[in-house]
Amino acid sequence: MAEEPIKLFATRAERYPESSDADIPQAAVRVALTVLGGPLPELLSLILTPALARRRDVWFKEFADAFDELSAKIEGVKVENLADNEAFVSATIQASRIAIGTHQAEKREMLRNALLNVAVGGGPQEDLQEIFIAAIESLSPTHMKVLRFLSSSLPDLQMAGISWTTENRNAFPNYSAVIGELYPELKSEEGLLTYTMLDLYNRGFSKVPGPLSSFPQQPAVADMGVEFLRFVLEPPK
């Protein structure tokens, strides 16, 4: 009897059949916890095993739906055309590991956008693709909030109804004052803001080393930061 071929991105039911069988992430957790032994690993297994399966299913469903939508819009973007694309396969494995390891929907969205850009050949060169996907894992929501602000600070202030001119710049002499006005939750987080801005600067994403830097600086985002934002925030159209 001939073996039935694997169906890639078939119907939703075929993609995600109800099953209690252990998958690779589940098996990895069980092996690791078995080595540790004792009641605590058993408790962690009860928590982590279903959580990994749930996160895996959410990630695959979201990505499959996004890919289906993209393939319907752009001719030639098909799963079978990507099977031998090693850069896409590597990016997908890297992104899937990160997606399963996070509870943040914003990070999963950025990972989806990155993979869709790789699928259509719209991403940066391969080394930067790997660096940018890894950055999605390590950058916090505060990192992204600040980086987005640096890329469009004056329009953001205008949209928020905050007036900034060269005449009233004494009210907002530096980035700390402006960011605190736009994002009140960061007003009392000077240490977090200092770390975040320095980290973005050291990564080559930003040209502003810290919150006490004079506002505004044009451009405040480095070319690599612009490329990163485009890669993770703008899916192919």
N, C-alpha and C positions, 0 to 999 in steps of 0.2 A: 504493500500500500504506500503510495507516494506521500511524502511528508507535506503537510499544508504549509504554504509560504507564510512568513510573518507579515502581518499587515501593519504598516507604519501610518500613524495618524488616521485610523479608520473611524468608526463611529465612536461616540463618547462611551457607550457601554462596552465596546470592544477594547477601547483604550484602557479603561479602568474597571476591570471586572471585580466584583466583590470577592475578596479572598482573605483568609486568615493566615495564609502561608507566609513564612518569613522571607523577606527580601534581603538584598545585600546589606543595606544599612542596618536592618534589624539583626541580621546574623553577626555583623561586626560588633554591635553593642553587646550581644549575648556572649560572644567569645571573650570580649574584654572584661565583662563583669564576672564571667565564670572564673577567669584567672584570678580575680581579686578574692572571690569566695565570700561566704558569710551572708548575714541577713540584709545588710545595707545594699550590696549589689543587686539582690533580688528585688528590693524595693525600687531601686533606680531602674531596673529592667522594666518593671511594671509601668513606670512613668515615661521612660525614654523610648521604648519600643513602639508603642502606639503613636507617640508624638512624632517620631521620625517618619512613620508611614503616612501620617496625616499631612505633614509638611511636604513630603515627597509628592503626594497626590495633588495637593494644591498647586505646587510649582509646575508639575507636568501639565495639569489642566489649563492653567493660565498661559503657559508658553505655547501649548498646542493650539489653543484658541487664537492667540495672537498670530501664530504662524499661518494658520488657516486664513485669517483675515488678510494677511500680507500676500499670500500666494494667490488669493482671489483678485488682488489689485495689480500685482506685478507679474507679467508673463515670464515664465522660465524659472520662477522661484518655487521649486518642488523639492520634496524630501529626497527623492531618488537622485536628484542632481547634486545633493550635498553629501551623499554617502561616502564619497571618496575625497571630500574636502577636509583634509587633516586639520587645517587651521580651525575650521568650524567645529569639528569633532572635539578638539582639545578645548576650545572656548566653551563648548556646551558642558563638558565634564567639569571644568573649573567653575563655571557659573552655577551648575546644579549643586555642587558641594556647598557653595556659599549660600544658595537659596534655602537648602534644607537646614542650614545652620542658623538661620535668622527667623525671627517672628515679625520683622518689619516689612510691611507691604511695599513701602517706598523702595526698599532695596531690591525686592523681587521685580518691581517695575523697571528699575534701572538695569538690572541683569537682562530682562527680556528685551529692552531696547538695544542693549549692547549686542546680544546674539542676533537680533534681526538685522542690525547694521552689518555684522560679520557675514550673515547669510547672503546679503545682496552685494557684498564687496564694498560697502560704504564706510568701513572702519579704518582706523590708522594702520600702519604697518604692524606686523605680528608682535614684535616686542612691546609696542605701546598697547596693543590690545590686551596682552597679558597683564601689563602694569595697571591699566585702567580697570580691568575686571577685578583684580586684587584690591584696588583702591576702594571699590564699592563695599567690600567687606570691612575695611579698616576705618573708613570715614563714617563719622556719626551723623545723625540728623542735623546737629548744630554745624558741623563742617559744611554740609550741603546748603544749609540756610545762609551761612556767611558767604560761601563761594558764589551762590546765586546773587546775593546782594552786591558783592563786589563787581559782578558782571553787568549789573544794571541799576546801580545805586540811585542816581538822580531820577530816572523814571519811576522807580519804586517809591521814592519819597513823594513824588508828585501824585502818584496814584493813592497814597495813604493820606493825602491832604496836608503834608508837611512841607512848609515853604522853606527853601534854602536858596539864598542868593549870596553874592559876594559881599553885600552890605550887612547881612545878618549872620555872617559866618562865625562871629564870636560866640553865638549860641550853640554852634556845633563845630567846635574847633578840631575835633579828631573823630576817628571811626568809633571809638567807644561811645561817645555822646550820641552819634547818629544811629548806631545799631541799637543802643539802649532805648532811643525814642521810638524806633520802628518795631523793635521786639522787646517789650517791657520785661519779659521773662529772663532776658539776658542782662538786665541792668545790674543786678546784684551778683552776677557770675563773672566777675572780672578775671579770676583765675582761669576759668573754662574758656573765656573768650581769648585770653592771651595765648593759651596753649593751642587753641584751634587755629588762630590766625598764623601763629609761628609754624605750625605743622603744615598748613597749606603753602606757606612761603617756602619752607624747606623741601617740599615735594616738587617745587617748580610750577605750582598751579597759580600762585598769587604773587603780586609785586608789592604787597603791603605786609610788612613783617609783624605788625602788632597793632593793638587797639589805640595806642597813643599816636600813631602816625597821622599826619595832617590830612584832613578830608577836604575835597576829594582828590584822588590821584587818577589820572587818565593816561593809559588804561590801568586799572587796578588788577586785572586778571592777566596772567601771562599767556602766551600762545598755547602752551600745553594745557592750561586750565580751560581755555576756550574749546580746545579739541576734546578734552575730557567731557565737558558739559554737553557738547553736541553729540558725542558718542552715547552717553547714558540717558540723556533727557529727550532726544529727538529721534523717534523711530522713523524708518524709511516711509516715504509717502508715494 
